[in-house]
């Protein structure tokens, strides 16, 4: 019995279909991808290029505030001065993208 997964014709057809689907997805999501690049988001093509996942990598720099345990306030109700009531702190402010500066 012949194994079609190693057949060069099947592999060539599969590659052609994958490139075609990817090209269609690129046309469909062109405007969204441009907007995501402007915002410095990660673009993750899925399902053969026919869907996308967009992710803002700046969220990797956020952690729960250790002073208030991520609550934003202290037990007596006073706003946390470390996180200013957000419950989160930025790990490394130098790496966080600042809106309005444009891309480097």
Order of alpha helices (4+ residues) and beta strands (2+ residues): alpha-alpha-beta-beta-beta-beta
